Amino acid sequence: QTCALPICESFENIIQAINAANYKPGIDVFLALDCASSEFYNEETKLYEIEKDLFLNSDSLIKYYGDLIDEFPMLKSIEDGFHEKDYDAWKKFTNLYGDRIMIVGDDLFTTNSKLIKFGLENKLANSLLLKVNQIGTISEAIESAKLFDSKNVIVSHRSGETNHAYIIDIAKGIGAKYVKIGSP
C-alpha cells in the first residue's frame, strides 16, 4: 500500500495479520470502522481532530474517508463518521460513497424511529446500528429496524453489557445480515 494517511499503518498491520492467518483481505475478511466522531468534533470550531493537532473540516474528512475507501477496498462500513448533527457531511458522504460501503448511523439515529425517518428522507446514511436497549423496548427497536431494508441493519449490544445471546435472536428474527459484538 502507498497510503500516506495516519491510519494506514494500522490498516497495513491488520492486512498482514489477515494474510498471516491464511485469509484473503476483501474476500474472507472485511474491515469496518466505528469512528465515534462526535467524540472528536468541536462544535464551536466545526472541526474534527482526527489525531493530536490534526484538524479537518467536514469536507476534508469526507475526502479522508474516501481516500481510505479507495486505498483499502476491503473497508465495507463506516459507522458514525461524522458528528450526529453534521447533516450536510452525512448527506454528502452518503451521496458519494453510499453505493460502495455501508454508512452506518448509530449516534445519528439512536434507534429512534423519528430520527431514522428524518435520516432516510434526507439520505444521511444507508444503514442502521440497532441497539435494542437504546430506544427502550424491543417493540420500538423492531419498528425502527423495519424502516430499513434488513440487509442494512446491524444489531448491536451496548458498551458494557454482559454477553447475552438475545441480540442474535433479534438479528435472526428481523432478518438482519450483521451483528456487532465485542470490541477489539
Secondary structure, 3 states (H helix, E strand, C coil): CCCCCCCHHHHHHHHHHHHHCCCCECCCECEEEECCHHHHEECCCCEEEEECCEEECHHHHHHHHHHHHHHCCCEEEEECCCCCCCHHHHHHHHHHHCCCCEEEECCCCCCCHHHHHHHHHCCCCCEEEEEHHHHCCHHHHHHHHHCCCHHHEEEECCCCCCCCCHHHHHHHHHCCCEEECCCC
